[in-house]
């Protein structure tokens, strides 16, 4: 095992376990992650991203645990474990899409856990922000606007829930990072800027490469089948931890019963490409379990998982094709677009600019706005003469070629 670059451990932890039992299991599975703890112990500033943001009244439970979010007991156990290794500055960060001004209330659903362990909170929807380049160049964009909290962060930790996702197939530690780009303020993007056909599968590896979490934990006491919100609860009785995000999620996907090396349109990747495969193809981690020092007390599948079918396959094919076509149409006519729509956001559909303005959040439903052209993608773009974000239009070329094949 010594020649393998990545280490992942999974252990059984009954969903009825008490806090001490959960903490002991986390301690057990993270103990072999020597590189993780070496980095954390040296760090002066650690940023942690929990998959826990939700209005209190909307938190769903299953078998006594949070069904869609990291459970309270696991959150506390992770914080205690970090404090066992580091007495310095630890900051949790997230974005809140659930309030009118997109900012996090003072009393949010896991804030009391942070206070217990002297962990501060940074609202990534609030300034200051900074621009971060993807190391070696982006998969979808060369740079992203994120909270300034990462500028002097030594290490990052991602703590996720085991769930299916209707767009990405699965949501684990890498998809958890989608909560980082700001949605509010003059420099923010609406979620649909990144979260639509084609882009998201490449954006997630970009965010992972920027933040490069040194410790990744998947909470699978209970999980959720079908989709990210409003799916079906599953008892999984497991906890997973790893020192590299792609490898950790690959093991998590394997334990869900999915092939981490599969790709669209193979379930659960019914709607878009497998973001873990995209990351591995870039050389950021691996999805090959033979290349991972992976030891597990539990066997797959932990429960029956799959993504929901919310659109017919031919509609998905059309959405993906037309998204690629709009991106390439914009690239070919960029000069004209800049002359007409400079510094505006535009929505394109079938070669037409169907909306433009400073705030695309006014369009809340793509399906409703599409009107008589259902299945034809609405492609959203900031018309920046400098193309500061560095969109990789070759992604559309490659996906369009694959779709045609």
TORNUKE-636063 format. One line per 2 residues: number of its first residue (from 1); for each residue x, y, z of C-alpha. Coordinates in pm, 1 decimal, decimal comma, always signed. Example, Ala and Ser with C-alpha at 12.3 -4.5 7.8 and 13.67 -1.06 7.14 Angstrom:
<rs>
1 = +1230,0:-450,0:+780,0 | +1367,0:-106,0:+714,0 .
</rs>
This chain:
<rs>
1 = +0,0:+0,0:+0,0 | +292,3:+235,3:+56,9 .
3 = +332,7:+309,7:-315,0 | -24,5:+435,0:-352,3 .
5 = -62,3:+812,0:-358,0 | -401,5:+842,7:-189,0 .
7 = -548,5:+701,1:+129,2 | -919,0:+645,1:+202,9 .
9 = -1081,2:+464,5:+493,4 | -1442,1:+365,2:+555,3 .
11 = -1585,7:+216,3:+872,9 | -1918,8:+99,0:+1000,2 .
13 = -2088,5:+347,0:+1232,6 | -2446,5:+272,1:+1327,7 .
15 = -2683,6:+558,8:+1262,8 | -2805,2:+527,1:+1622,4 .
17 = -2453,6:+582,3:+1761,6 | -2398,1:+848,4:+2024,3 .
19 = -2157,1:+1138,2:+1987,8 | -1860,7:+960,7:+2145,9 .
21 = -1903,2:+656,8:+1920,9 | -1917,5:+880,1:+1613,3 .
23 = -1610,5:+1072,2:+1727,5 | -1420,4:+748,1:+1793,0 .
25 = -1506,8:+617,0:+1446,0 | -1391,9:+940,1:+1282,5 .
27 = -1071,4:+924,0:+1481,8 | -1019,5:+564,5:+1366,1 .
29 = -1069,0:+630,6:+993,9 | -868,0:+953,8:+985,9 .
31 = -570,0:+820,7:+1185,4 | -409,3:+662,5:+874,0 .
33 = -436,5:+994,0:+684,4 | -87,8:+1101,6:+787,4 .
35 = -43,1:+1365,1:+517,8 | -376,5:+1523,9:+615,6 .
37 = -280,1:+1560,3:+979,8 | +72,2:+1681,2:+900,0 .
39 = -78,6:+1964,3:+698,3 | -350,8:+2043,3:+950,8 .
41 = -110,7:+2048,8:+1244,4 | +116,5:+2297,3:+1064,2 .
43 = -167,4:+2520,0:+945,2 | -217,5:+2866,7:+1091,5 .
45 = -553,9:+2901,3:+917,8 | -795,6:+2624,4:+816,0 .
47 = -1115,0:+2675,9:+615,2 | -1387,7:+2412,8:+638,6 .
49 = -1690,3:+2366,0:+415,2 | -1980,0:+2168,9:+562,1 .
51 = -2276,5:+2057,8:+352,5 | -2515,6:+2198,5:+613,2 .
53 = -2666,4:+2526,3:+490,7 | -3045,9:+2528,6:+508,0 .
55 = -3316,5:+2726,9:+685,6 | -3392,4:+2563,1:+1018,4 .
57 = -3759,7:+2511,9:+934,9 | -3667,4:+2317,9:+619,0 .
59 = -3424,1:+2065,5:+766,1 | -3537,4:+1710,5:+682,3 .
61 = -3474,6:+1413,4:+912,4 | -3468,0:+1038,1:+860,4 .
63 = -3424,4:+776,7:+1132,0 | -3324,7:+1050,1:+1376,8 .
65 = -3051,1:+1202,3:+1157,1 | -3034,5:+1491,2:+914,1 .
67 = -3134,3:+1334,6:+584,1 | -3002,1:+1590,3:+337,2 .
69 = -2730,5:+1759,1:+540,9 | -2431,1:+1655,0:+748,2 .
71 = -2570,4:+1551,0:+1084,8 | -2518,4:+1765,7:+1393,7 .
73 = -2325,7:+1495,4:+1578,8 | -2086,4:+1444,7:+1287,4 .
75 = -2032,8:+1819,9:+1257,8 | -1939,6:+1838,9:+1626,0 .
77 = -1717,4:+1530,8:+1601,1 | -1527,9:+1675,5:+1303,8 .
79 = -1474,4:+2005,1:+1485,2 | -1355,2:+1826,9:+1799,4 .
81 = -1115,4:+1618,7:+1591,9 | -974,0:+1928,1:+1421,7 .
83 = -931,9:+2099,5:+1757,6 | -744,4:+1793,1:+1884,3 .
85 = -484,6:+1867,6:+1615,7 | -495,6:+2244,8:+1579,5 .
87 = -559,8:+2532,5:+1821,0 | -523,8:+2801,6:+1556,7 .
89 = -774,3:+2980,8:+1339,3 | -1048,6:+2765,4:+1191,0 .
91 = -1316,8:+2927,1:+975,7 | -1627,2:+2763,9:+829,1 .
93 = -1758,6:+2917,2:+507,5 | -2067,3:+2877,4:+293,0 .
95 = -2324,3:+3062,6:+83,7 | -2690,5:+3091,0:+171,6 .
97 = -2939,0:+3090,1:-119,5 | -3246,3:+3080,5:+103,0 .
99 = -3294,0:+3442,3:+215,4 | -3398,3:+3740,7:-0,8 .
101 = -3060,4:+3914,1:+33,7 | -2868,1:+3583,9:+2,5 .
103 = -2683,6:+3639,9:+329,8 | -2657,4:+3405,4:+627,1 .
105 = -2859,7:+3497,5:+937,9 | -2670,3:+3543,1:+1263,7 .
107 = -2837,7:+3234,6:+1410,7 | -2811,5:+2969,6:+1141,3 .
109 = -2862,6:+2598,8:+1180,1 | -2508,3:+2490,5:+1273,5 .
111 = -2370,7:+2817,1:+1405,9 | -2394,0:+2698,6:+1766,0 .
113 = -2162,7:+2406,2:+1687,9 | -1903,6:+2644,0:+1547,4 .
115 = -1918,6:+2861,9:+1857,8 | -1870,4:+2557,8:+2081,4 .
117 = -1530,1:+2494,7:+1921,6 | -1429,8:+2857,6:+1868,0 .
119 = -1473,0:+2833,5:+1491,6 | -1559,9:+3154,5:+1306,8 .
121 = -1800,0:+3178,8:+1015,0 | -1735,5:+3349,7:+682,4 .
123 = -2034,4:+3426,7:+459,8 | -1903,7:+3369,0:+107,8 .
125 = -2189,2:+3580,8:-28,3 | -2039,8:+3885,7:+144,2 .
127 = -1731,8:+4087,8:+52,5 | -1439,7:+4078,3:+52,8 .
129 = -1396,3:+3850,2:-244,8 | -1091,0:+3762,9:-446,5 .
131 = -1008,9:+3614,0:-785,7 | -844,1:+3270,8:-781,5 .
133 = -670,4:+3108,6:-1078,0 | -713,7:+2736,1:-1131,3 .
135 = -364,4:+2583,5:-1099,4 | -238,5:+2500,4:-1446,0 .
137 = -549,2:+2649,3:-1610,4 | -914,6:+2568,6:-1570,1 .
139 = -1127,3:+2285,8:-1698,0 | -1420,6:+2523,4:-1763,8 .
141 = -1296,9:+2866,5:-1651,4 | -942,9:+2977,8:-1578,5 .
143 = -1042,1:+3177,9:-1270,9 | -1324,1:+3215,6:-1022,0 .
145 = -1445,3:+3475,1:-775,0 | -1457,9:+3325,7:-424,4 .
147 = -1447,8:+3455,5:-70,6 | -1128,4:+3630,1:+33,5 .
149 = -1108,5:+3383,0:+321,6 | -908,1:+3146,3:+99,7 .
151 = -632,5:+3396,6:+20,2 | -426,6:+3319,3:+329,2 .
153 = -578,2:+2979,5:+414,2 | -318,7:+2709,0:+467,2 .
155 = -557,3:+2415,4:+437,7 | -918,3:+2337,5:+342,5 .
157 = -1150,3:+2062,5:+469,8 | -1464,9:+1935,1:+293,9 .
159 = -1736,8:+1754,8:+491,6 | -2022,6:+1618,5:+281,5 .
161 = -2337,6:+1408,2:+293,1 | -2383,0:+1090,4:+87,6 .
163 = -2655,8:+1170,0:-165,5 | -2760,1:+1130,2:-523,2 .
165 = -2803,7:+1442,8:-730,9 | -3042,9:+1490,0:-1020,2 .
167 = -2787,8:+1687,4:-1225,5 | -2449,8:+1549,2:-1115,9 .
169 = -2554,3:+1194,1:-1030,1 | -2385,3:+1208,3:-691,1 .
171 = -2304,4:+1481,1:-443,9 | -2014,6:+1412,1:-211,3 .
173 = -1707,0:+1616,7:-110,4 | -1639,0:+1771,5:-452,0 .
175 = -1998,1:+1872,7:-524,0 | -2004,7:+2017,2:-169,9 .
177 = -1765,6:+2287,9:-294,3 | -2034,6:+2427,2:-522,9 .
179 = -2151,5:+2620,8:-217,4 | -1843,4:+2844,2:-242,4 .
181 = -1900,0:+3080,3:-542,3 | -2087,7:+3393,1:-427,4 .
183 = -2439,5:+3453,5:-554,2 | -2485,9:+3803,9:-414,0 .
185 = -2310,6:+4134,4:-462,5 | -2180,6:+4306,8:-774,8 .
187 = -1931,3:+4034,4:-859,1 | -2146,7:+3730,4:-792,4 .
189 = -2304,3:+3481,8:-1031,3 | -2645,9:+3325,8:-1009,2 .
191 = -2622,6:+2952,1:-950,0 | -2746,2:+2884,3:-1303,1 .
193 = -2431,7:+3044,9:-1444,1 | -2234,6:+2737,6:-1344,7 .
195 = -2517,9:+2495,8:-1272,9 | -2648,6:+2412,3:-1616,4 .
197 = -2578,3:+2167,9:-1894,9 | -2210,7:+2101,4:-1971,0 .
199 = -2044,5:+2356,2:-1740,3 | -2098,3:+2210,7:-1392,5 .
201 = -1913,0:+1884,3:-1458,0 | -1599,8:+2092,4:-1526,6 .
203 = -1659,6:+2369,8:-1273,8 | -1654,5:+2127,1:-979,7 .
205 = -1301,2:+1998,2:-1055,9 | -1192,6:+2360,8:-1097,6 .
207 = -1318,2:+2450,3:-749,1 | -1153,0:+2138,5:-610,5 .
209 = -820,0:+2226,4:-772,8 | -831,2:+2579,5:-631,5 .
211 = -914,5:+2474,5:-275,5 | -752,2:+2126,9:-280,2 .
213 = -898,9:+1999,2:+50,8 | -644,9:+1800,7:+249,5 .
215 = -913,7:+1622,5:+453,7 | -1239,4:+1495,6:+305,5 .
217 = -1514,6:+1335,6:+510,6 | -1837,4:+1176,8:+385,6 .
219 = -2113,4:+1141,7:+642,3 | -2315,2:+830,6:+556,8 .
221 = -2494,7:+747,7:+880,1 | -2798,4:+800,6:+662,3 .
223 = -2800,3:+911,2:+301,2 | -3046,1:+1014,9:+34,2 .
225 = -3144,4:+854,5:-295,4 | -3278,3:+1032,6:-599,6 .
227 = -3180,3:+1395,3:-568,2 | -3011,4:+1650,6:-351,4 .
229 = -3329,7:+1788,6:-195,7 | -3650,2:+1598,1:-128,4 .
231 = -3520,9:+1250,8:-208,0 | -3566,2:+921,8:-25,7 .
233 = -3380,3:+849,4:+297,7 | -3140,3:+556,0:+318,8 .
235 = -2976,9:+398,5:+622,8 | -2606,7:+349,3:+539,9 .
237 = -2435,9:+313,5:+880,9 | -2095,9:+434,8:+758,0 .
239 = -1835,8:+711,2:+772,1 | -1567,5:+770,5:+506,0 .
241 = -1252,3:+983,4:+509,7 | -968,8:+1046,3:+266,4 .
243 = -672,5:+1270,7:+198,8 | -761,3:+1361,2:-163,6 .
245 = -1103,0:+1473,8:-277,7 | -1137,7:+1286,5:-609,2 .
247 = -1013,8:+959,8:-462,2 | -1236,9:+997,3:-154,9 .
249 = -1545,4:+1058,6:-365,2 | -1456,3:+768,6:-595,2 .
251 = -1459,5:+536,1:-293,7 | -1782,7:+697,0:-174,5 .
253 = -1945,9:+644,5:-514,2 | -1826,4:+283,1:-510,6 .
255 = -1984,7:+226,5:-169,7 | -2309,9:+375,3:-302,4 .
257 = -2304,4:+99,3:-564,7 | -2199,1:+325,4:-853,5 .
259 = -1905,4:+280,0:-1088,8 | -1684,8:+586,6:-1026,2 .
261 = -1535,7:+546,1:-1373,9 | -1867,8:+555,8:-1560,6 .
263 = -1988,8:+860,6:-1752,7 | -2297,4:+1016,0:-1908,3 .
265 = -2550,2:+874,2:-1987,0 | -2478,0:+576,6:-1760,2 .
267 = -2676,0:+598,6:-1431,4 | -2645,9:+779,8:-1199,3 .
269 = -2489,7:+1026,4:-1445,7 | -2813,6:+1058,1:-1638,9 .
271 = -2795,1:+1430,6:-1710,3 | -2432,0:+1531,5:-1742,5 .
273 = -2075,7:+1406,9:-1730,6 | -1918,1:+1244,8:-1424,3 .
275 = -1724,6:+1528,7:-1258,9 | -1496,9:+1280,7:-1079,8 .
277 = -1392,5:+1130,0:-1412,3 | -1331,9:+1481,0:-1551,5 .
279 = -1104,7:+1555,4:-1254,2 | -916,9:+1227,7:-1288,9 .
281 = -869,4:+1275,4:-1662,9 | -712,4:+1610,1:-1582,2 .
283 = -469,4:+1432,2:-1346,6 | -629,0:+1562,1:-1026,6 .
285 = -664,7:+1248,5:-818,4 | -795,5:+916,2:-944,8 .
287 = -1119,3:+721,3:-977,9 | -933,0:+388,7:-1006,5 .
289 = -972,8:+211,4:-672,7 | -665,2:+2,7:-752,6 .
291 = -459,3:+321,7:-728,0 | -597,9:+409,7:-383,1 .
293 = -497,0:+272,9:-44,5 | -864,2:+200,3:+26,8 .
295 = -966,8:-9,9:+324,4 | -1328,0:-49,2:+428,2 .
297 = -1524,7:-231,2:+696,7 | -1840,5:-196,1:+485,2 .
299 = -1930,3:-340,2:+146,6 | -2114,6:-185,5:-146,7 .
301 = -2388,7:-106,3:-191,3 | -2453,5:+52,0:+145,8 .
303 = -2812,3:+97,4:+27,2 | -3000,2:+130,7:-299,3 .
305 = -2893,1:+456,3:-464,5 | -2968,1:+607,6:-804,1 .
307 = -3049,0:+949,4:-946,4 | -3406,5:+1035,0:-1036,3 .
309 = -3519,8:+1044,0:-1397,7 | -3660,8:+1395,0:-1433,8 .
311 = -3628,1:+1434,8:-1811,9 | -3648,8:+1191,1:-2102,6 .
313 = -3306,3:+1091,1:-2242,7 | -3378,1:+1257,7:-2578,2 .
315 = -3456,5:+1586,7:-2399,4 | -3129,3:+1564,5:-2205,1 .
317 = -2941,4:+1497,1:-2528,4 | -3103,3:+1803,7:-2685,4 .
319 = -3026,8:+2022,6:-2383,5 | -2662,0:+1922,7:-2390,3 .
321 = -2630,8:+1967,0:-2766,4 | -2799,1:+2307,0:-2774,1 .
323 = -2594,1:+2432,7:-2476,4 | -2277,6:+2347,9:-2669,8 .
325 = -2413,1:+2514,4:-2982,6 | -2494,3:+2838,4:-2799,9 .
327 = -2148,6:+2854,0:-2643,5 | -1982,3:+2810,5:-2982,6 .
329 = -2225,5:+3054,9:-3145,8 | -2123,7:+3317,0:-2889,5 .
331 = -1754,5:+3248,6:-2947,2 | -1794,5:+3288,6:-3323,4 .
333 = -1985,8:+3617,0:-3285,5 | -1810,5:+3753,5:-2981,8 .
335 = -1728,2:+4092,0:-3138,6 | -2094,0:+4155,2:-3229,1 .
337 = -2205,4:+4044,7:-2882,6 | -1961,9:+4285,4:-2716,8 .
339 = -2078,3:+4572,7:-2939,5 | -2442,2:+4515,8:-2842,1 .
341 = -2431,7:+4377,4:-2487,1 | -2101,4:+4489,0:-2333,7 .
343 = -2081,3:+4404,5:-1958,0 | -2436,3:+4265,9:-1954,1 .
345 = -2540,6:+3911,5:-1883,8 | -2717,3:+3748,5:-2178,1 .
347 = -2935,3:+3442,1:-2214,8 | -2899,1:+3277,7:-2555,0 .
349 = -3134,1:+3023,8:-2708,1 | -3119,7:+2886,0:-3062,1 .
351 = -2884,5:+3163,1:-3171,7 | -3097,8:+3444,7:-3028,9 .
353 = -3026,4:+3668,6:-2732,0 | -3361,3:+3621,1:-2557,4 .
355 = -3272,2:+3836,1:-2255,1 | -2996,4:+4072,6:-2146,9 .
357 = -2935,4:+4285,4:-1841,4 | -2729,8:+4328,4:-1523,9 .
359 = -2912,0:+4073,5:-1306,0 | -3004,1:+3731,9:-1453,2 .
361 = -3157,8:+3619,2:-1122,9 | -3490,1:+3765,2:-1239,0 .
363 = -3527,7:+3451,0:-1452,1 | -3604,9:+3196,8:-1183,5 .
365 = -3718,9:+2906,6:-1403,5 | -3548,1:+2805,0:-1724,6 .
367 = -3836,8:+2574,9:-1814,1 | -4096,1:+2849,2:-1785,0 .
369 = -3881,6:+3103,9:-1968,2 | -3812,9:+2860,1:-2251,3 .
371 = -4181,7:+2879,6:-2339,1 | -4247,0:+2725,5:-2679,6 .
373 = -3891,3:+2588,1:-2703,4 | -3874,6:+2328,7:-2424,6 .
375 = -3559,0:+2120,8:-2431,0 | -3364,1:+2396,6:-2603,2 .
377 = -3094,1:+2515,6:-2362,3 | -3081,0:+2866,4:-2222,4 .
379 = -2710,7:+2954,0:-2217,5 | -2605,3:+3229,4:-1977,7 .
381 = -2293,5:+3439,9:-2030,4 | -2136,3:+3759,0:-1896,2 .
383 = -2035,7:+3962,0:-2201,7 | -1694,2:+4068,6:-2081,4 .
385 = -1475,2:+4225,9:-2352,0 | -1165,6:+4100,9:-2170,9 .
387 = -1306,4:+3749,6:-2111,7 | -1157,1:+3777,9:-1763,5 .
389 = -1297,7:+3447,6:-1641,9 | -1124,4:+3263,3:-1924,3 .
391 = -1401,6:+3032,3:-2040,7 | -1271,3:+2719,4:-2213,8 .
393 = -1491,5:+2708,0:-2523,3 | -1311,6:+2396,2:-2644,2 .
395 = -1519,1:+2207,6:-2386,7 | -1827,3:+2273,0:-2601,1 .
397 = -1644,1:+2154,0:-2913,2 | -1541,2:+1828,5:-2746,1 .
399 = -1884,0:+1759,0:-2596,3 | -2060,3:+1841,5:-2922,1 .
401 = -1832,5:+1599,7:-3107,7 | -1906,9:+1329,5:-2850,5 .
403 = -2279,5:+1395,1:-2877,6 | -2266,8:+1372,3:-3255,5 .
405 = -2078,6:+1045,1:-3234,0 .
</rs>
